[in-house]
Amino acid sequence: MQQLALQIQPPIPPTLDNFVCGRNAEALAALRTLASHPHAEGLIYVWGPTGCGKSHLLLGLQTELRSNAHVNLQWIDALHEATQVKPEASSVIVDNVHRASPVLAESIFHAWNRIKEQGGQLVCAGDCPPAQLALAPELYSRLAWGQVYRLQSLDDQEKWDAMKLKATMSAIPITDEAISYLMMHTARDLPSLMHRLEQLDTLSLSSKRPITVPLVRAYLASANT
């Protein structure tokens, strides 16, 4: 269907404000507190399965800290980078720490010690508890000394509620039945669902049609061809 060709919209930047916390309110509150006190000591490790929101939280924290001109921030994604922690960094955020190279892991360990003594922040995210990280024992034991939060994935009802909230706040004209149909016929991880919702919003605007089950059905058929 030619009319269903979509212009992919850029994703909405992750923030602490648009993180749907579900059962993760405690972890979100801890990061909000850390963001509001950037010069106090803060050592936090969050972990959980893929899609539970770890990267969203860390990116949201990064946005908050970068708004403070007095914070020397360093972001590292250990999945893609083999860099080391800069000695001058006062706030260090490391995503996918479970994939850290030995060199990076050692520099995180030294950053932990420095921040513990001088103040600052170290926030890491991984896919398992600290004791199960395939890192040097001195590092995973340090990560366990800080605040540790296990992130819980949203259940289906929480995902439905999150999509409904986004639709309401963004004035996206989607029916409740269309949300349920979308969840039943596509990947149900929240990032994918939100991306689909944004694409459907674009389609709705271009076709001047509300997002109902027939439109979702046609959209999914077009996306799979």
Number of C-alpha atoms within 10 A of each C-alpha: 10 6 10 19 12 15 10 12 11 9 10 10 10 18 16 21 11 14 16 22 22 16 14 18 12 13 20 20 13 14 20 17 12 22 23 12 14 20 16 15 17 23 24 21 25 25 23 18 14 12 17 20 24 24 20 19 25 23 19 21 21 21 16 18 20 15 10 13 8 11 16 16 19 18 16 20 18 21 14 11 12 16 14 18 22 14 10 10 18 22 25 23 24 23 24 18 26 23 20 26 17 12 12 19 23 18 18 25 19 15 24 24 13 15 21 17 10 13 18 25 28 24 25 25 27 24 20 16 19 23 13 11 19 14 19 12 13 11 20 19 15 15 25 15 12 16 14 19 18 20 23 17 20 21 14 14 11 16 21 20 16 21 22 17 14 17 19 12 9 11 10 20 16 23 15 14 12 17 22 15 16 21 19 10 11 12 12 17 17 23 15 13 20 19 16 20 21 21 17 24 22 18 23 20 13 14 12 9 13 16 22 19 18 11 19 22 15 12 21 17 12 15 12 6 6
